[in-house]
Amino acid sequence: MNIDTIDIEKIKELSISAGEVIMRVYESPDIGIERKDDDSPLTKADLASSEVISSGLRGLYPEIPIISEEEVSAPYEKRKDWKQFWCVDPLDGTKEFIKKNGEFTVNIALMECGVPVLGVVYAPVLGEMYWSDGKSSWREVGGKKERIKASHPKDKFVLVGSRSHQTPDLLEFMEQKRQEYGEVELISRGSSLKICMVAEGSAHAYYRGGPTMEWDTAAGHAVVRTAGANLTQIDGVPFVYNKENLLNPGFIVCAKI
């Protein structure tokens, strides 16, 4: 299916619908915490959001398959030939959801030949939505939308990092930038909002040495691609999706030189 035939407004609406079911759980006394096989947390909100998004996407575009965190992925022998698919994280930042700090998102991305070409990142508590229609990137808050672009450092280097995953290699990267720019400010934020901060220019880089999954990065990657930024492996090698193992290597997000 041609990307021009994808209605980004419908995808945005779907992310809002998912956000609504997430918020019902978020505001309830029992969020139903369980543990998955990898010991990562799972809540009622993850599952409810997954149902809304998957059923919605299948209703809108039944011919496009889905890779989602909360669904069993198709065998690699089948999906390796997919030219186009949705990559979905129904609730990115489950740890932030459990902490109730509001820094979690709904992530929906359309992939073509392993590249995220369209994406929506929605933070229901914050009322923030970032998206790419494949041509440009946008941020919307309170019904007001603005086009966003990545930026380069001027007075200081602003680095955004994980609120839940600060590591020695992140601190080493900070020191490198301190030597290069003199002053480095580290901002901690949850979920794929970190990627979106680079896309909007409020941070200059996001460094992540620890593991993530493809659905954690795909939608944010779509947003930064059309905002003038790159998401690559730490050594600069292009990021690859729909791998046999859906685990991501470490990566860095920064404005294009």
Backbone as CSV, one residue per row, in Angstrom:
resi,resn,N_x,N_y,N_z,CA_x,CA_y,CA_z,C_x,C_y,C_z
1,MET,0.840,-1.189,0.000,0.000,0.000,0.000,0.883,1.249,0.000
2,ASN,0.563,2.203,-0.845,1.317,3.449,-0.921,1.129,4.256,0.353
3,ILE,2.229,4.810,0.862,2.149,5.567,2.107,1.178,6.742,2.000
4,ASP,1.014,7.292,0.800,0.110,8.427,0.608,-1.343,8.056,0.833
5,THR,-1.644,6.756,0.815,-3.022,6.318,1.047,-3.297,6.041,2.525
6,ILE,-2.260,6.139,3.351,-2.444,5.962,4.797,-2.949,7.270,5.390
7,ASP,-4.047,7.217,6.100,-4.637,8.404,6.709,-4.013,8.604,8.090
8,ILE,-3.061,9.531,8.192,-2.367,9.761,9.465,-3.339,10.224,10.541
9,GLU,-4.401,10.927,10.149,-5.386,11.380,11.140,-6.085,10.196,11.792
10,LYS,-6.329,9.141,11.029,-6.942,7.936,11.592,-5.995,7.254,12.575
11,ILE,-4.712,7.271,12.270,-3.735,6.666,13.170,-3.620,7.492,14.448
12,LYS,-3.659,8.797,14.329,-3.656,9.666,15.509,-4.888,9.401,16.377
13,GLU,-6.045,9.271,15.733,-7.275,8.987,16.473,-7.191,7.651,17.191
14,LEU,-6.581,6.685,16.541,-6.420,5.362,17.148,-5.520,5.433,18.374
15,SER,-4.463,6.238,18.301,-3.577,6.386,19.457,-4.310,7.065,20.617
16,ILE,-5.189,7.999,20.308,-5.977,8.662,21.358,-6.951,7.674,21.992
17,SER,-7.573,6.840,21.175,-8.485,5.810,21.710,-7.737,4.858,22.629
18,ALA,-6.525,4.477,22.226,-5.705,3.619,23.080,-5.352,4.345,24.369
19,GLY,-5.049,5.636,24.258,-4.740,6.436,25.440,-5.906,6.496,26.416
20,GLU,-7.115,6.513,25.889,-8.301,6.579,26.755,-8.451,5.310,27.592
21,VAL,-8.219,4.149,26.984,-8.345,2.912,27.769,-7.176,2.783,28.750
22,ILE,-6.023,3.286,28.362,-4.885,3.306,29.288,-5.205,4.155,30.502
23,MET,-5.803,5.317,30.272,-6.091,6.238,31.373,-7.139,5.677,32.331
24,ARG,-8.051,4.874,31.831,-9.033,4.262,32.726,-8.347,3.327,33.712
25,VAL,-7.353,2.608,33.241,-6.596,1.735,34.135,-5.690,2.567,35.039
26,TYR,-5.051,3.573,34.473,-4.122,4.448,35.207,-4.794,5.075,36.427
27,GLU,-6.052,5.423,36.265,-6.792,6.101,37.339,-7.542,5.137,38.247
28,SER,-7.418,3.831,37.989,-8.100,2.843,38.820,-7.188,2.380,39.953
29,PRO,-7.755,1.813,41.018,-6.919,1.356,42.144,-6.109,0.100,41.832
30,ASP,-6.500,-0.664,40.811,-5.813,-1.914,40.499,-5.377,-1.901,39.035
31,ILE,-4.073,-1.732,38.791,-3.587,-1.710,37.414,-3.154,-3.099,36.945
32,GLY,-3.263,-4.088,37.819,-3.071,-5.480,37.427,-1.668,-5.818,36.967
33,ILE,-0.685,-5.578,37.800,0.709,-5.821,37.411,1.022,-7.314,37.386
34,GLU,1.591,-7.759,36.260,2.089,-9.119,36.122,3.536,-9.052,35.645
35,ARG,4.179,-10.202,35.526,5.552,-10.273,35.018,5.599,-11.170,33.793
36,LYS,6.226,-10.682,32.731,6.396,-11.486,31.519,7.601,-12.412,31.685
37,ASP,7.842,-13.236,30.682,8.930,-14.211,30.759,10.292,-13.558,30.948
38,ASP,10.462,-12.334,30.417,11.743,-11.638,30.569,11.785,-10.789,31.834
39,ASP,10.781,-10.955,32.706,10.658,-10.266,33.992,10.279,-8.797,33.844
40,SER,9.945,-8.352,32.646,9.466,-6.982,32.476,7.999,-6.922,32.905
41,PRO,7.544,-5.746,33.381,6.179,-5.649,33.891,5.130,-5.585,32.781
42,LEU,3.945,-6.067,33.099,2.798,-6.037,32.201,1.587,-5.625,33.027
43,THR,0.779,-4.713,32.509,-0.413,-4.268,33.231,-1.663,-4.465,32.382
44,LYS,-2.801,-4.264,33.010,-4.070,-4.327,32.288,-4.092,-3.300,31.155
45,ALA,-3.422,-2.181,31.368,-3.416,-1.117,30.361,-2.679,-1.542,29.101
46,ASP,-1.551,-2.267,29.252,-0.819,-2.770,28.085,-1.743,-3.607,27.204
47,LEU,-2.476,-4.512,27.841,-3.321,-5.439,27.103,-4.527,-4.744,26.483
48,ALA,-5.133,-3.816,27.237,-6.296,-3.099,26.716,-5.918,-2.227,25.525
49,SER,-4.789,-1.536,25.639,-4.322,-0.695,24.548,-3.990,-1.527,23.322
50,SER,-3.358,-2.672,23.541,-3.006,-3.563,22.441,-4.240,-3.987,21.660
51,GLU,-5.302,-4.320,22.373,-6.540,-4.752,21.717,-7.125,-3.622,20.877
52,VAL,-7.133,-2.414,21.413,-7.688,-1.269,20.682,-6.899,-1.011,19.402
53,ILE,-5.563,-0.990,19.520,-4.722,-0.653,18.371,-4.764,-1.752,17.312
54,SER,-4.582,-2.987,17.724,-4.540,-4.081,16.751,-5.865,-4.226,16.007
55,SER,-6.972,-4.171,16.737,-8.271,-4.295,16.069,-8.526,-3.093,15.174
56,GLY,-8.088,-1.913,15.610,-8.263,-0.711,14.808,-7.459,-0.754,13.521
57,LEU,-6.191,-1.150,13.612,-5.340,-1.224,12.417,-5.849,-2.282,11.445
58,ARG,-6.293,-3.414,11.974,-6.799,-4.477,11.093,-8.096,-4.052,10.410
59,GLY,-8.869,-3.221,11.107,-10.084,-2.713,10.489,-9.803,-1.698,9.393
60,LEU,-8.793,-0.864,9.610,-8.446,0.176,8.636,-7.641,-0.365,7.464
61,TYR,-6.655,-1.202,7.784,-5.724,-1.687,6.757,-5.480,-3.192,6.946
62,PRO,-6.470,-4.008,6.609,-6.376,-5.456,6.890,-5.237,-6.157,6.158
63,GLU,-4.741,-5.545,5.092,-3.680,-6.188,4.314,-2.294,-5.955,4.894
64,ILE,-2.158,-5.065,5.892,-0.843,-4.768,6.468,-0.685,-5.534,7.781
65,PRO,0.307,-6.430,7.891,0.505,-7.197,9.127,1.056,-6.328,10.256
66,ILE,1.042,-6.872,11.462,1.413,-6.126,12.662,2.475,-6.888,13.451
67,ILE,3.491,-6.156,13.909,4.392,-6.641,14.954,4.132,-5.773,16.174
68,SER,3.732,-6.386,17.271,3.364,-5.641,18.474,3.947,-6.302,19.711
69,GLU,4.275,-5.488,20.695,4.872,-6.043,21.916,3.965,-7.065,22.576
70,GLU,2.664,-6.821,22.558,1.762,-7.680,23.320,1.072,-8.742,22.472
71,GLU,1.599,-9.015,21.280,1.085,-10.094,20.456,2.237,-11.021,20.078
72,VAL,1.932,-12.266,19.868,2.958,-13.211,19.418,3.323,-12.870,17.977
73,SER,4.604,-12.585,17.736,5.044,-12.211,16.396,5.015,-13.411,15.458
74,ALA,4.775,-13.128,14.189,4.827,-14.187,13.182,6.238,-14.763,13.128
75,PRO,6.390,-16.020,12.770,7.732,-16.611,12.641,8.576,-15.797,11.657
76,TYR,9.872,-15.757,11.914,10.762,-14.968,11.063,10.702,-15.427,9.611
77,GLU,10.566,-16.705,9.382,10.508,-17.216,8.013,9.335,-16.626,7.237
78,LYS,8.300,-16.241,7.952,7.143,-15.620,7.302,7.327,-14.105,7.197
79,ARG,7.712,-13.471,8.295,7.747,-12.010,8.295,8.979,-11.431,7.601
80,LYS,10.018,-12.225,7.378,11.232,-11.686,6.753,10.963,-11.160,5.347
81,ASP,9.889,-11.606,4.732,9.547,-11.167,3.382,8.535,-10.017,3.374
82,TRP,8.126,-9.573,4.576,7.184,-8.460,4.624,7.845,-7.173,4.119
83,LYS,7.241,-6.546,3.137,7.742,-5.254,2.661,7.169,-4.114,3.486
84,GLN,6.042,-4.369,4.111,5.343,-3.324,4.867,4.659,-3.958,6.075
85,PHE,4.762,-3.298,7.227,4.071,-3.785,8.420,3.975,-2.661,9.448
86,TRP,3.077,-2.839,10.389,2.960,-1.915,11.522,3.859,-2.424,12.645
87,CYS,4.530,-1.516,13.326,5.330,-1.858,14.505,4.750,-1.071,15.671
88,VAL,4.236,-1.775,16.673,3.401,-1.156,17.703,3.894,-1.463,19.112
89,ASP,3.989,-0.425,19.918,4.135,-0.606,21.368,2.902,0.022,21.998
90,PRO,1.959,-0.795,22.471,0.700,-0.266,23.001,0.876,0.629,24.221
91,LEU,1.969,0.382,24.999,2.254,1.214,26.170,3.764,1.201,26.375
92,ASP,4.422,2.191,25.844,5.875,2.296,25.982,6.190,3.050,27.272
93,GLY,6.959,2.415,28.135,7.265,3.031,29.421,6.363,2.496,30.524
94,THR,6.189,1.173,30.541,5.316,0.572,31.559,5.814,0.879,32.968
95,LYS,7.142,0.942,33.137,7.679,1.281,34.462,7.262,2.691,34.877
96,GLU,7.225,3.615,33.916,6.791,4.980,34.220,5.292,4.995,34.529
97,PHE,4.543,4.142,33.828,3.109,4.006,34.083,2.865,3.546,35.515
98,ILE,3.642,2.540,35.941,3.486,2.009,37.296,3.869,3.053,38.335
99,LYS,4.901,3.857,38.035,5.317,4.932,38.944,4.333,6.093,38.951
100,LYS,3.459,6.128,37.937,2.458,7.184,37.775,3.086,8.573,37.653
101,ASN,4.143,8.655,36.826,4.738,9.968,36.570,4.311,10.542,35.222
102,GLY,3.457,9.825,34.500,2.888,10.336,33.259,3.753,10.198,32.028
103,GLU,4.987,9.732,32.182,5.920,9.726,31.053,5.914,8.384,30.316
104,PHE,4.760,8.043,29.778,4.621,6.834,28.971,3.842,7.198,27.712
105,THR,3.973,6.363,26.688,3.399,6.711,25.400,2.743,5.516,24.705
106,VAL,1.947,5.855,23.714,1.415,4.900,22.748,2.235,5.090,21.472
107,ASN,2.812,4.019,20.938,3.680,4.108,19.765,3.126,3.278,18.612
108,ILE,2.915,3.920,17.473,2.451,3.218,16.270,3.302,3.682,15.094
109,ALA,3.937,2.749,14.395,4.781,3.102,13.248,4.458,2.217,12.060
110,LEU,4.517,2.813,10.875,4.417,2.042,9.644,5.812,1.842,9.086
111,MET,6.156,0.598,8.802,7.485,0.252,8.314,7.414,-0.145,6.843
112,GLU,8.395,0.318,6.072,8.521,-0.089,4.680,9.952,-0.534,4.425
113,CYS,10.111,-1.788,4.021,11.437,-2.358,3.769,12.373,-2.114,4.957
114,GLY,11.837,-2.276,6.154,12.633,-2.144,7.363,12.886,-0.729,7.824
115,VAL,12.249,0.260,7.205,12.445,1.672,7.572,11.139,2.249,8.110
116,PRO,11.170,2.953,9.253,9.949,3.586,9.768,9.611,4.836,8.950
117,VAL,8.525,4.781,8.211,8.207,5.867,7.276,7.075,6.771,7.772
118,LEU,6.375,6.340,8.780,5.257,7.113,9.330,5.091,6.683,10.782
119,GLY,4.796,7.621,11.667,4.671,7.213,13.059,3.952,8.217,13.930
120,VAL,3.370,7.696,15.015,2.681,8.512,16.013,3.166,8.098,17.398
121,VAL,3.513,9.095,18.200,3.881,8.893,19.604,2.951,9.768,20.420
122,TYR,2.139,9.157,21.284,1.140,9.910,22.050,1.303,9.644,23.534
123,ALA,1.398,10.737,24.307,1.508,10.656,25.766,0.186,11.116,26.380
124,PRO,-0.693,10.193,26.772,-2.046,10.573,27.194,-2.119,11.438,28.446
125,VAL,-1.262,11.219,29.431,-1.303,12.037,30.640,-0.866,13.466,30.336
126,LEU,0.181,13.596,29.537,0.745,14.904,29.222,-0.035,15.631,28.132
127,GLY,-0.859,14.888,27.406,-1.603,15.495,26.310,-0.715,15.906,25.150
128,GLU,0.425,15.243,24.992,1.372,15.561,23.930,1.319,14.484,22.848
129,MET,1.316,14.925,21.599,1.384,13.988,20.492,2.439,14.451,19.493
130,TYR,3.274,13.514,19.102,4.272,13.746,18.064,3.955,12.803,16.913
131,TRP,4.129,13.279,15.688,3.902,12.379,14.577,4.665,12.812,13.338
132,SER,4.844,11.837,12.461,5.411,12.085,11.138,4.446,11.518,10.116
133,ASP,4.156,12.320,9.107,3.303,11.856,8.009,4.132,11.327,6.850
134,GLY,5.441,11.170,7.090,6.334,10.696,6.049,7.055,11.810,5.320
135,LYS,6.608,13.045,5.538,7.217,14.194,4.884,7.790,15.193,5.895
136,SER,7.092,15.393,7.000,7.528,16.336,8.028,7.069,15.839,9.390
137,SER,7.596,16.465,10.441,7.302,16.035,11.813,6.570,17.137,12.559
138,TRP,5.703,16.724,13.469,4.810,17.656,14.142,4.661,17.320,15.618
139,ARG,4.347,18.346,16.393,3.987,18.193,17.806,2.663,18.901,18.022
140,GLU,1.771,18.247,18.742,0.455,18.835,19.011,0.137,18.756,20.498
141,VAL,-0.262,19.883,21.052,-0.678,19.968,22.453,-1.912,20.872,22.519
142,GLY,-2.965,20.380,23.153,-4.164,21.198,23.321,-4.770,21.677,22.018
143,GLY,-4.679,20.853,20.982,-5.257,21.217,19.699,-4.394,22.127,18.849
144,LYS,-3.274,22.576,19.401,-2.364,23.440,18.641,-1.188,22.610,18.149
145,LYS,-0.963,22.616,16.839,0.128,21.823,16.305,1.195,22.722,15.688
146,GLU,2.433,22.245,15.776,3.549,22.977,15.193,4.525,21.998,14.568
147,ARG,5.135,22.451,13.482,6.144,21.621,12.840,7.417,21.672,13.666
148,ILE,8.106,20.550,13.803,9.304,20.489,14.648,10.529,20.098,13.834
149,LYS,11.690,20.570,14.294,12.965,20.268,13.660,14.025,20.053,14.738
150,ALA,14.942,19.139,14.472,16.075,18.914,15.377,17.024,20.100,15.299
151,SER,17.838,20.276,16.351,18.742,21.432,16.384,20.135,21.015,16.841
152,HIS,21.107,21.874,16.571,22.490,21.640,16.978,22.812,22.474,18.217
153,PRO,23.798,22.053,19.031,24.148,22.787,20.258,24.656,24.197,19.966
154,LYS,24.360,25.097,20.883,24.900,26.459,20.811,25.691,26.740,22.089
155,ASP,24.986,27.106,23.163,25.680,27.438,24.412,26.097,26.207,25.200
156,LYS,25.291,25.157,25.129,25.600,23.936,25.867,24.994,22.746,25.145
157,PHE,25.462,21.561,25.517,24.977,20.331,24.919,23.920,19.735,25.846
158,VAL,22.703,19.573,25.342,21.608,19.017,26.137,21.412,17.555,25.740
159,LEU,21.606,16.695,26.698,21.497,15.252,26.491,20.302,14.728,27.264
160,VAL,19.462,13.954,26.615,18.338,13.345,27.306,18.649,11.868,27.513
161,GLY,18.341,11.378,28.701,18.609,9.987,29.040,17.419,9.355,29.721
162,SER,17.514,8.065,29.936,16.423,7.322,30.541,16.303,7.622,32.024
163,ARG,15.069,7.779,32.474,14.827,7.948,33.903,15.044,6.636,34.648
164,SER,14.905,5.517,33.926,14.987,4.202,34.573,16.245,3.423,34.214
165,HIS,17.059,3.914,33.262,18.182,3.111,32.777,19.462,3.934,32.601
166,GLN,19.963,4.554,33.662,21.228,5.275,33.549,22.371,4.283,33.748
167,THR,23.349,4.323,32.827,24.412,3.319,32.790,25.774,3.991,32.715
168,PRO,26.852,3.255,33.015,28.206,3.820,32.951,28.564,4.371,31.573
169,ASP,28.108,3.699,30.496,28.450,4.195,29.169,27.754,5.518,28.853
170,LEU,26.591,5.757,29.455,25.932,7.058,29.309,26.776,8.146,29.962
171,LEU,27.297,7.859,31.138,28.135,8.834,31.840,29.427,9.098,31.063
172,GLU,29.962,8.060,30.424,31.166,8.228,29.599,30.873,9.111,28.387
173,PHE,29.706,8.901,27.774,29.299,9.725,26.632,29.142,11.184,27.063
174,MET,28.572,11.391,28.249,28.430,12.751,28.776,29.787,13.438,28.928
175,GLU,30.756,12.703,29.417,32.082,13.276,29.616,32.713,13.653,28.269
176,GLN,32.504,12.827,27.264,33.008,13.146,25.928,32.411,14.458,25.428
177,LYS,31.126,14.637,25.623,30.468,15.852,25.159,30.869,17.060,26.001
178,ARG,31.162,16.823,27.272,31.619,17.917,28.132,32.966,18.451,27.646
179,GLN,33.842,17.542,27.234,35.133,17.963,26.703,34.985,18.693,25.384
180,GLU,33.964,18.328,24.640,33.750,18.923,23.322,33.033,20.265,23.402
181,TYR,32.052,20.373,24.305,31.208,21.572,24.340,31.360,22.416,25.606
182,GLY,32.010,21.875,26.622,32.204,22.632,27.850,31.128,22.394,28.878
183,GLU,29.873,22.530,28.486,28.768,22.338,29.429,27.789,21.327,28.872
184,VAL,27.403,20.383,29.718,26.437,19.362,29.335,25.315,19.327,30.375
185,GLU,24.103,19.361,29.908,22.941,19.216,30.788,22.273,17.887,30.480
186,LEU,22.036,17.088,31.512,21.352,15.804,31.341,19.916,15.939,31.827
187,ILE,18.998,15.627,30.953,17.580,15.635,31.288,17.095,14.189,31.288
188,SER,16.420,13.781,32.335,15.881,12.419,32.408,14.411,12.437,32.033
189,ARG,14.035,11.508,31.173,12.634,11.405,30.797,12.335,9.970,30.416
190,GLY,11.092,9.573,30.553,10.713,8.193,30.280,10.264,7.969,28.852
191,SER,10.226,6.705,28.462,9.657,6.209,27.210,10.274,6.857,25.976
192,SER,9.572,6.776,24.845,10.078,7.320,23.583,9.957,8.837,23.514
193,LEU,9.494,9.460,24.574,9.500,10.927,24.637,10.923,11.460,24.503
194,LYS,11.904,10.650,24.893,13.310,11.069,24.766,13.679,11.277,23.293
195,ILE,13.259,10.356,22.450,13.532,10.493,21.019,12.841,11.747,20.480
196,CYS,11.623,11.964,20.921,10.861,13.112,20.430,11.470,14.436,20.876
197,MET,12.146,14.457,22.015,12.817,15.681,22.452,13.926,16.077,21.486
198,VAL,14.610,15.090,20.925,15.630,15.392,19.910,14.944,15.888,18.642
199,ALA,13.834,15.275,18.297,13.103,15.683,17.090,12.635,17.134,17.178
200,GLU,12.227,17.578,18.351,11.716,18.946,18.496,12.803,19.956,18.820
201,GLY,14.045,19.484,19.062,15.150,20.390,19.315,15.334,20.801,20.755
202,SER,14.561,20.239,21.687,14.742,20.582,23.101,15.888,19.792,23.725
203,ALA,16.382,18.774,23.023,17.603,18.049,23.390,18.392,17.825,22.107
204,HIS,19.705,17.709,22.262,20.558,17.544,21.087,20.897,16.085,20.798
205,ALA,20.784,15.238,21.809,21.080,13.826,21.602,20.411,12.973,22.671
206,TYR,20.168,11.749,22.300,19.702,10.721,23.230,20.589,9.503,23.010
207,TYR,21.271,9.103,24.055,22.192,7.970,23.997,21.594,6.820,24.784
208,ARG,21.542,5.644,24.169,21.005,4.476,24.864,21.903,3.268,24.590
209,GLY,22.646,2.873,25.599,23.522,1.722,25.450,22.848,0.412,25.776
210,GLY,21.812,0.458,26.613,21.138,-0.756,27.053,20.136,-1.267,26.042
211,PRO,19.582,-2.439,26.289,18.686,-3.077,25.323,17.308,-2.421,25.246
212,THR,16.771,-2.406,24.041,15.375,-2.041,23.790,14.862,-3.007,22.730
213,MET,13.583,-2.907,22.425,12.995,-3.725,21.362,12.606,-2.834,20.192
214,GLU,12.391,-3.442,19.047,12.092,-2.661,17.853,10.863,-1.774,18.026
215,TRP,9.831,-2.259,18.738,8.625,-1.463,18.914,8.844,-0.277,19.865
216,ASP,9.935,-0.324,20.647,10.249,0.813,21.524,10.726,2.025,20.727
217,THR,11.365,1.788,19.596,12.020,2.880,18.862,11.347,3.252,17.549
218,ALA,10.562,2.357,16.963,10.098,2.554,15.584,9.320,3.852,15.374
219,ALA,8.322,4.135,16.219,7.509,5.339,16.013,8.328,6.611,16.227
220,GLY,9.129,6.627,17.293,9.994,7.780,17.525,10.987,7.967,16.397
221,HIS,11.499,6.853,15.869,12.440,6.907,14.751,11.783,7.552,13.536
222,ALA,10.537,7.208,13.277,9.810,7.833,12.166,9.730,9.346,12.348
223,VAL,9.500,9.780,13.582,9.385,11.212,13.859,10.709,11.933,13.657
224,VAL,11.818,11.359,14.152,13.104,12.053,14.009,13.595,12.046,12.563
225,ARG,13.249,11.020,11.790,13.707,10.949,10.393,13.285,12.178,9.604
226,THR,12.046,12.619,9.792,11.559,13.768,9.025,11.714,15.084,9.789
227,ALA,12.381,15.006,10.953,12.670,16.222,11.725,14.134,16.632,11.567
228,GLY,14.868,15.930,10.703,16.260,16.294,10.467,17.240,15.673,11.437
229,ALA,16.919,14.485,11.962,17.818,13.809,12.894,18.008,12.360,12.458
230,ASN,19.039,11.735,12.991,19.347,10.330,12.718,19.194,9.497,13.976
231,LEU,18.754,8.270,13.819,18.811,7.265,14.875,19.628,6.121,14.293
232,THR,20.825,5.921,14.834,21.730,4.892,14.338,22.274,4.077,15.499
233,GLN,22.946,2.983,15.174,23.713,2.301,16.193,24.802,3.255,16.695
234,ILE,25.338,2.964,17.858,26.306,3.871,18.475,27.522,4.106,17.585
235,ASP,27.889,3.097,16.790,29.041,3.244,15.894,28.668,3.877,14.554
236,GLY,27.426,4.351,14.423,26.992,5.025,13.207,26.379,4.124,12.157
237,VAL,26.395,2.822,12.386,25.800,1.877,11.440,24.281,2.079,11.410
238,PRO,23.663,2.082,10.234,22.206,2.276,10.150,21.430,1.273,10.997
239,PHE,20.325,1.722,11.528,19.474,0.887,12.359,18.648,-0.035,11.471
240,VAL,18.512,-1.286,11.870,17.789,-2.279,11.085,16.579,-2.789,11.868
241,TYR,15.455,-2.936,11.173,14.235,-3.463,11.783,13.815,-4.777,11.117
242,ASN,12.896,-5.463,11.780,12.396,-6.770,11.356,13.516,-7.798,11.290
243,LYS,14.376,-7.743,12.298,15.451,-8.728,12.423,14.870,-10.062,12.924
244,GLU,15.641,-11.107,12.792,15.185,-12.397,13.328,14.960,-12.280,14.833
245,ASN,15.900,-11.617,15.519,15.744,-11.283,16.932,15.361,-9.808,17.000
246,LEU,14.202,-9.501,17.561,13.667,-8.140,17.550,14.319,-7.222,18.580
247,LEU,15.342,-7.724,19.264,16.082,-6.917,20.240,16.962,-5.900,19.509
248,ASN,16.930,-4.641,19.973,17.756,-3.590,19.380,19.156,-3.576,19.990
249,PRO,20.155,-3.154,19.201,21.461,-2.830,19.785,21.401,-1.439,20.411
250,GLY,22.472,-1.011,21.071,22.535,0.348,21.569,22.431,1.338,20.418
251,PHE,22.000,2.560,20.725,21.816,3.530,19.652,22.022,4.954,20.159
252,ILE,22.123,5.861,19.192,22.208,7.279,19.498,21.293,8.030,18.537
253,VAL,20.623,9.030,19.061,19.761,9.906,18.257,20.361,11.307,18.322
254,CYS,20.605,11.916,17.169,21.126,13.288,17.164,20.815,13.944,15.831
255,ALA,20.875,15.283,15.820,20.596,16.033,14.606,21.607,15.698,13.525
256,LYS,21.154,15.701,12.279,22.069,15.455,11.163,23.086,16.575,11.060
257,ILE,24.325,16.229,10.719,25.373,17.227,10.582,25.164,18.029,9.296
